[in-house]
Amino acid sequence: MSTLFPALTRPSEKTALRFGEQSLTYSELAGVAGALAAELTPGQRVAVWATPTMETSVAVLAALLAGAPVVPLNPKIGERELAHILGDSEPGLVLAERDAALPAPLDALPRTAVDTTPRPGPVALPAEPDEEAPAVIVYTSGTTGPPKGTVLPRRALTATLDALRDAWQWTEEDVLVHGLPLFHVHGLILGILGPLRRAGTVQHLGRFSADGVRQALEGGATMLFGVPTMYHRIAEEVGGDAELARALAGARLLVSGSAALPVHDHERIAAATGQRIVERYGMTETLMNTSVRADGERRPGTVGVPLDGVELRLVDEEGQTVEAMDGETVGEIQVRGRNLFTEYLNRPDATAEAFDGGWFRTGDMATRDPDGYVRIVGRKATDIIKSGGYKIGAGEIENALLEHPDVTEAAVTGESDDDLGERIVAWIVPGARRPGEQELADHVAKQLSPHKRPRVVRFRETLPRNDMGKLMKRALHE
């Protein structure tokens, strides 16, 4: 049976976690997490108030060591959603920082303060739970109803993290820096548990800033994880900041995920640093599915090839496998492998609906290039526009719009049209000059083709995004 964190069974004085001025070595981490694990009941779910802190990291690690499924809670969560998650997952207690102010729905739960103070002497670690045992229950964003609890077993964590070791040549020598939230797969499972499984080091910024990234990379960090919003801020600054450009140029790997990175930002960072960003593709239910490999071509607009152990296919509207690998034929991504979740908690109906045989229906639409690279064009429900007999992906139009010098942000949606079926609508945050609607339509027609030009342009001061930087397109129409 695979041990989730081998480095904790042979503790050393190497730094495992660093948050600001606070750090823990592997010996210290084994002690504080092992002591907390001894207080937890195997199999009993625990809620973790997931602030971007050392306490959250220790709490999650302790629960995993104890075999107590973790329910990470977004500290910005609203009370109604929190009450739903607590009623659905029924945690036995909540783990939180000692002085954290918790909202009313958590008052009914016993609370344990997380102590990160190193203690003398070794601590015995619990026996490793079965690989199918639930490890983490992450709640989906709830865009089509109440959030669903995605039950991720231990083998899904090990399968994904070991596949990324192969794809990214990730070793114990790597020092990862990031400022991602710790209530989601990206920041928590990849960004905290990933380095710990590799016996490496993670330096969390607490809050993202380009200057914080620069200082960490200058101080020896080798990898950066971020979301497109973060890389957009870097792209805005790096052209005029030689120190930031040098720091990024010295990194071994810059990785972007959680949403598509606009090609424009990709190219601006590459021009300033010589570094091309690695994009990968995953979901809460599947963890990681594909990635550009560290030793592969870093092709803007693509998310690479399937990871080791992941099977991937595209399926058309009739449910038939799309055999074409021409970079043009669109199908829905379906995946299967050891990286998949077990079930939606208390929702056998939703679990059954999510699968096509043993294949998970992602709802993401993509094409495949002749060499197998996957290019995501959007979500089936919101990003595929059927206009004038064409099936059009919103993503490529958004990338084209972002190449216009007077477009800062762009989103593309479809809306009902009596003639076309759906017409293409562009939502634009302009730069210093507000471009004309026809000017933008002509720009897209020239870059792509005339049938992909926006028929309507709407200007906004900002576009709605969630905590991970993903566009919330339904909110645009609301």
Secondary structure, 3 states (H helix, E strand, C coil): CCCCCHHHHCCCCCEEEEECCEEEEHHHHHHHHHHHHCCCCCCCCEEEECCCCHHHHHHHHHHHHHCCCEEEECCCCCHHHHHHHHHHHCCCEEEECCCCCCCHHHCCCCEEECCCCCCCCCCCCCCCCCCCCEEEEEECCCCCCCCCEEEEEHHHHHHHHHHHHHHHCCCCCCEEEECCCCCCHHHHHHHHHHHHHHCCEEEECCCCCHHHHHHHHHCCCCEEEECHHHHHHHHHHHCCCHHHHHHHHCCCEEEECCCCCCHHHHHHHHHHHCCCCEEEEEECCCEEEEECCCCCCCCCCCCCEECCCEEEEEECCCCCECCCCCCCCCEEEEEEECCCCCEECCCHHHHHHCEECCEEEEEEEEEECCCCCEEEEEECCCCEEEECCEEEEHHHHHHHHHCCCCEEEEEEEEEEECCCEEEEEEEEEECCCCCCHHHHHHHHHHHCCHHHCCCEEEECCCCCECCCCCECHHHHHC
